[in-house]
Amino acid sequence: MPHKRPFVFINAAMSADGKIATIERRQTRISGSLDFDRMDELRASSDAVMVGIGTVLSDNPSLTVKSQMRREKRRAEGRDENPVRIVVDSMARTPADADIFKKGAGKKIIAVTEMAPKEKVKQLAQNAEIIVSGETKVDLEKLLSELRARGISRMMVEGGATLNWGLVSMGLVDEIYTFVGNTIIGGKTAPTLVDGEGFTSDFCKLSLISCERLEDGVLVRWKVSGAL
Ligand SMILES: NC(=O)c1ccc[n+]([C@@H]2O[C@H](COP(=O)([O-])OP(=O)(O)OC[C@H]3O[C@@H](n4cnc5c(N)ncnc54)[C@H](OP(=O)(O)O)[C@@H]3O)[C@@H](O)[C@H]2O)c1
C-alpha cells in the first residue's frame, strides 16, 4: 500500500526547563556548534523542512543547508541544494521579503486555507507553490498527503510549539529529536516543545531510541508510539 504521508520528525533545541524560546518568543542560543552541525546534517538528509508561521514571524529563519559540502552532495545526487521549505500559514501572513525567499536556492511551499486573502496568496504565489488545505486552519493530514504525492518522503519539522502540537496531536509525527541545553529560560508563557491545547488523557507516548551527551547538554531521540 502506498504511504499516505512522509516520514515526519521534529527537531528542536530546548532549555533544561523545556522552553524553546523566551517569553518574548525570541529565539535564543540554546545549543552549540556541534548541535548546529547535527541539525544541518538532518536538514540536508531531508526532502523538506516545515515550520509554522509563528516561527517565520518570530525568527525569520532561512532554513537553508549551511555546509557547502552537504549542498554539493545534494546537487551531485540531482537534488536542489536545499530541501523544499514549507510554511504552515492559514491566512498567508508570510512576509513577501522573508528570508526563505531571499536566501538559498530551492522550492518553497506555503500551505494556506480557503480563508486566506486572495491578494496575499497571489503575491506569495510569485515565489512559492501554494497548497490550499482546510477551511480556517491548515488541515495537516491532507497537507501531508499532498506533500507525499509531490515526492516528499522524509520531512523535518523545525517548530514551533503550536505546529508541533498540531502534528503530534493528530498522530502525524514518527520521531522527535530534542537537544536539551544547560540553560533555564523560565516564564509560564515562554513556548515549550509542544504547546497547543494539551492532552487531558490518552497522552502521546514515546519510546527512547537514544540518549547521548553533546557538549554541555543531552541529545534525546524518541520514537512516537501510535503514529498514523
Ligand atoms: N528552539 C527551537 O528549536 C525552536 C524552533 C522553532 C521555533 N522556535 C520558537 O517557537 C516560537 C514559535 O512558535 P509558535 O507556537 O508561536 O508558532 P509556530 O508553531 O511556528 O506556528 C503556529 C501557527 O501555525 C499556524 N497553523 C496553521 N494551521 C495549523 C495547525 N493545523 N496546527 C498548528 N498550527 C497551525 C497557526 O497560525 P495561523 O492560524 O495564522 O495559520 C499557528 O498559530 C518562536 O518563539 C520561536 O523562536 C524554537
The ligand as an ORCA input file, in Angstrom:
! r2SCAN-3c Opt
* xyz 0 1
  N      14.294     26.184     19.911
  C      13.819     25.710     18.796
  O      14.260     24.635     18.338
  C      12.752     26.457     18.061
  C      12.423     26.073     16.751
  C      11.402     26.762     16.093
  C      10.710     27.768     16.735
  N      11.046     28.125     17.990
  C      10.295     29.184     18.687
  O       8.923     28.859     18.664
  C       8.156     30.058     18.678
  C       7.116     29.991     17.593
  O       6.163     29.019     17.929
  P       4.623     29.350     17.823
  O       3.915     28.298     18.558
  O       4.393     30.761     18.207
  O       4.359     29.280     16.253
  P       4.504     28.083     15.170
  O       4.270     26.773     15.794
  O       5.747     28.306     14.411
  O       3.312     28.452     14.183
  C       1.996     28.244     14.656
  C       0.992     28.791     13.698
  O       0.846     27.931     12.556
  C      -0.424     28.146     12.033
  N      -1.160     26.910     11.810
  C      -2.000     26.733     10.753
  N      -2.585     25.544     10.809
  C      -2.114     24.938     11.923
  C      -2.390     23.680     12.501
  N      -3.228     22.806     11.941
  N      -1.782     23.360     13.664
  C      -0.907     24.220     14.232
  N      -0.599     25.439     13.734
  C      -1.220     25.797     12.566
  C      -1.227     28.979     13.051
  O      -1.253     30.330     12.613
  P      -2.353     30.779     11.537
  O      -3.671     30.415     12.110
  O      -2.160     32.212     11.318
  O      -2.032     29.974     10.321
  C      -0.378     28.860     14.285
  O      -0.521     29.938     15.164
  C       9.127     31.205     18.488
  O       9.341     31.835     19.723
  C      10.394     30.531     18.012
  O      11.553     31.232     18.415
  C      12.057     27.498     18.654
*
